[in-house]
Amino acid sequence: MAVDGLAVSPFDDQRLLVWRQDTGLYSSADGGQTWQRSLGALPSSCGCGATFDPLDRLHIYLACNDGLYASDDGGRDWSKGAGMAGATGVLVSAGHPGLAYAVGWGHSAPDFLLHGEVFRTTDGGSTWQPWAGGDMPASDTIVAIAGFVP
């Protein structure tokens, strides 16, 4: 099976997510022996990248060219968060439940090439707001940063 992306849960190395462009996202709970296609409003024609929430083994973020999605059940069901038109990456807080930052673009950007804005959610990805910085909790430790350079 040709895949465009793979993510392994940091909690359980048997839980896998595989992204296949034009067919969607699939999850496995048994190390890839069986697969289940994910449900919900997921795109099928653009690339995505998954990030597991370090505080909740079943909460996963999916940054896609057409928005940012979240799953609360380990990747079976997904819902699209409000406030972002697309995203390239997510950084999840390891100290504050529901807090995450994403690099992406808002609905006012005419196309995905005009992005690079930082957004923040405090509700686990249901809504995203542009974030200018300054109030990041001191207890958060950034170990990676994602972005886009034109």
GIBEL-V605713 format. One record per residue. N is the residue number from 0. PHI is phi in whole degrees, 0 to 359 (NA if undefined). D_LAST is the distance of its C-alpha to the last C-alpha in Angstrom with 1 decimal. Layout:
# GIBEL-V605713
n = {N	N}
phi = {PHI	PHI}
d_last = {D_LAST	D_LAST}
This chain:
# GIBEL-V605713
n = {0	1	2	3	4	5	6	7	8	9	10	11	12	13	14	15	16	17	18	19	20	21	22	23	24	25	26	27	28	29	30	31	32	33	34	35	36	37	38	39	40	41	42	43	44	45	46	47	48	49	50	51	52	53	54	55	56	57	58	59	60	61	62	63	64	65	66	67	68	69	70	71	72	73	74	75	76	77	78	79	80	81	82	83	84	85	86	87	88	89	90	91	92	93	94	95	96	97	98	99	100	101	102	103	104	105	106	107	108	109	110	111	112	113	114	115	116	117	118	119	120	121	122	123	124	125	126	127	128	129	130	131	132	133	134	135	136	137	138	139	140	141	142	143	144	145	146	147	148	149}
phi = {NA	284	234	255	195	218	225	243	296	288	269	208	290	271	268	237	236	233	255	238	301	74	235	115	251	233	236	225	253	232	72	98	288	229	229	229	288	287	253	105	275	267	287	242	240	221	286	220	223	264	227	276	284	291	258	215	298	260	266	226	256	229	272	230	296	246	149	238	247	221	235	253	234	81	108	281	248	228	225	273	284	272	107	232	268	186	211	246	188	228	239	258	294	267	234	224	303	83	264	208	238	222	262	188	217	270	290	279	288	292	202	291	285	258	230	134	282	261	242	222	237	241	239	76	104	290	225	233	237	302	232	262	91	96	239	294	303	298	280	286	243	272	251	203	223	242	191	222	242	293}
d_last = {31.9	28.3	25.9	22.1	22.3	25.0	25.9	29.1	30.8	31.4	34.8	36.1	34.9	36.6	34.3	31.3	28.7	27.3	24.7	25.4	23.2	25.4	28.3	27.1	27.6	30.8	32.4	35.1	37.5	39.4	37.0	36.0	39.6	39.2	36.3	36.1	33.5	32.0	33.0	31.6	28.8	26.3	23.9	24.8	22.1	18.8	17.7	18.8	19.2	22.5	23.4	27.1	28.5	30.4	33.1	33.9	34.3	34.0	31.0	27.7	24.3	22.2	18.5	17.7	15.4	18.3	19.4	20.8	24.2	27.0	30.1	33.3	35.2	33.4	31.2	33.9	33.2	29.9	29.1	26.0	25.3	25.3	22.7	19.3	17.9	15.8	14.7	13.0	15.6	18.9	20.8	24.5	27.1	29.8	32.2	32.0	32.6	30.2	27.6	24.0	20.5	17.4	13.7	13.1	13.5	16.9	18.9	18.3	14.7	15.2	12.9	10.9	7.5	8.6	9.1	9.3	13.0	15.7	18.8	22.2	25.2	28.7	30.4	28.9	26.2	28.4	26.5	23.2	22.8	20.0	20.7	20.4	22.1	25.4	27.5	26.4	29.7	30.7	31.8	28.4	27.0	23.3	23.2	19.6	16.3	13.5	10.0	6.4	3.8	0.0}
